[in-house]
Amino acid sequence: MTDLNTTVTWVDARDRRPDDGAPVAAAITGRYPPPDDSGSGESFWLVRPMVYTTRHIAEDGTRHLDCFVDSDGVVRLPYGGGTEETVTHWAALPPLPGGTGHAVLGDGVEEALRGAWGVRPAT
């Protein structure tokens, strides 16, 4: 089986940004809305997969610069930015198991999966 161990290096989003278009793990902080009008909600800090981009145009036409975008199109700015949820740290995603890339498309998928699982092709 392919060795699945990896090391993650977290980078402070206030200090440095990923390359444009890079898939990253983003540590996000914010506050959940309160369940009613009785308080200010609960603070959170969590990790989400995102893509960093130097320019992004949202579905509503809003233009964002130097931002992190998740798969739902939610835009988050680096810590200190103007979004309710901000990215404090980011880390480069490791490559797919047994490979060097972050994506395999089409005909190459089955072969890549067999390689990652250590399964020999049927003869």
N, C-alpha and C positions, 0 to 999 in steps of 0.2 A: 504494500500500500504506500501511497505517496506520503511523505512527511508533511504533516499539516501544522507544524509549529511555525510561528512567526513572531516578530518583534514589532511593536508599534511605538513610534516616536511622535509624541504630541508636540505641536507647535503653537505658541501663543498667537492668537489671531491679531493681537495688537501690534505684534512685531513683524510678522511676515505673512504673505498670502501664497496660496498654491498657484501652480501654473493655470492659465486660462483653460477651462474645459476639463480640469482634473476631477475625477471622482474621489471623494474624500469621506472620512468619518468625521462628523462635526459634533462637537460638544456644545449643546445649546442650553442657555439659561433663560428663565422667564418666570411667569406666575400664572398658575391655573386660575380661571375665573372662580369667584366664590359660588358655592351652590345656591346661595340666596343673597339677599342684601345685607347679611349680618357681618361681613368681614372683607378682607382684602384678598382672599384666596391663598393658595399654598405655593411657595416657591418650588422650582424644580431645576434640575440639571441633568440632562440626558444626552445620549449619543444617537445620531441619525445619519444614514447615508445621504450624501448630497453631492452636488456638482458645483464647483466654484467657477464663476464667470466674471469677466471684466465688464461685460455689457449684457443686460437682459431686459427684454420687453415683455411685461406680464400680459395676460389675456385681456386685461382691461385697458391696455395701451400704456400703462405706467412704465417709465424707463428707469432702470436701476443700474448703478455702476458698482463694481467691486462687491459682489454679493454671492451668497450661497443659496442654491435653489434645490428643494427636495422634489421627489417624484410627483407630488401633488401640485407642484408649481408654487409652493409657499416660499417666499423670499425672506431670507434672514441676513442681516448685515453683521459685520464683525462687531465685537463688543464695543459699546460706546456709540453705535449707530442709532438710527431713529426707528428701529423696529421693536415691537413689544418683546419678541424673543430674539436674542442675539447669540452669535457664535463666539465662544470664549477661546476655544482651541480647535485645531484640526489635525488630522493624521492621514497620510497617504494610505489608500486601501491596498492591501496585499494583492498580489496577482492571484488568479484562479488557481486552485490546487493543481500541481503538476505542470504549471505553465508559467509564462512570463507576462501574459497580457491580462487585461481586465474584462475582456469580452471575447466570445467566440460566437459567430453567427452562421446559420445555414448548415451546409454539409459537414463542416468541421466539428460540430457539437458532439456527435456520437463518438468520434474518435478521441476527442479531448476528455470526455467523461470516462471512456474505457481506460485511458491513460491515468487519470486521476484515481480511479478505483483499483487500478492494477489488474484489470481484467484483460485477458488475452483475446484478440479477435477470433471469432469462430472460423474454423477451417473447413 
